[in-house]
């Protein structure tokens, strides 16, 4: 599943995690203030400005701050480029692989784009604060803002959204090719071992369908996990700073960094609850694929052999399908009850947490909008397992099916559920 596409996958993913942590720590503790010495931004008009003269007016101060932000952003992306380049270059040379351009360089590109999309979200969050403060000012005092200022704010967010939309479309196109390349790598690997795996129940389906589904789900879950981590890195400091406006929680009273506290506790609560009510789903999903494959296989045999797909056999196989689906429906019923109830209540959680501050008039409308959006981003990041649980269940069932291929290729015993089916299929012939 992984070796066909990634070079030395265990070491590759471990080194990625270690290198990422090292680069993040090195940035915050060493390189964040070294842009003036190492940045190449001056060649492109993004040099750090000279120190601001004492007593400078407001216009000069704003220009200085804007130039500093632009230079700092350029230095940050330059640092990212060096980190990505070092990692990609090392693996392309240290462990040459047929699919390295897609698995190594392609994965790095997807991760970078994910980070950039998070930064776009941060810019939109900042815009919400400015825009809703303007709205509050306009509603409180008519004619206090001009139409040009209002439409200027809409134009600003429109430009940001257009960049985000264009990037999302291009990324989706690239990811589609990335997934198919991963499927191709698995398909080629399994077909080279076809004599060893052809006897496994549903072998054709596992090669033809499960490889595509596995690649797509792994890519989706992986990107979602990285997006959650990067969103936390970007929005947790924002929520931490905005928590200065919220010092009291209903019932509990005064709590330091109240918004961060509520987001963490509520997310942990949801993760534990849904993991408990959905614990049986992976096994049922796997069994569902197995009984469906057995039913389909018997019908295929019946197309060419009149002795196969007889009514008693088909009735028994379909009865297995029916019973498993009914068990799935029952388990998903109480799982979805818990999931939807949790998510709907979660919409109200930030408003409940902000109730004392809203009643006391502790912030402006713009700040409240920033808090609500930042709280939602941090909460969703902590709720990665909650939001992905049904997809993880599907992935686990596919992984179990492909694991049988791995066992056959490595001359290891098949998993019990596959071995039981294989013994049942052989018994009539014996």
Secondary structure, DSSP 8 states (H G I E B T S, - for coil): --TTTSTTHHHHHHHHHHHHHHHHHHIIIIITT-HHHH--GGGGT--------TT--HHHHHHHHHHHHHHHHHHHHHHHHHHHHHHHHHHHHHS--TTHIIIIIIHHHHHHHHHHHHHHHHHHHHHHHHHHHHHHHHHHSTTSS-HHHHHHHHHHHHHHHHHHHHHHHHHHHHHHHHHHHHHHHHHHHHHHTHHHHTTSTTHHHIIIIIHHHHHHHHHHHHHHHHHHHHHHHHHHHHHHHHGGG--EETTTEE-TTHHHHHHHHHHHHHHHHHHHHTTTHHHHHHHHHHHHHHHHHHHHHHHH-TTSS-HHHHHHHHHHHHHHHHHHHHHHHHHHHHHHHHHHHHHHHHHHHHHHHHHHT-S-HHHHHHHHHHHHHHHHHHTHHHHHHHHHHHHHHHHHHHHHHHHHHTT----HHHHHHHHHHHHTT-
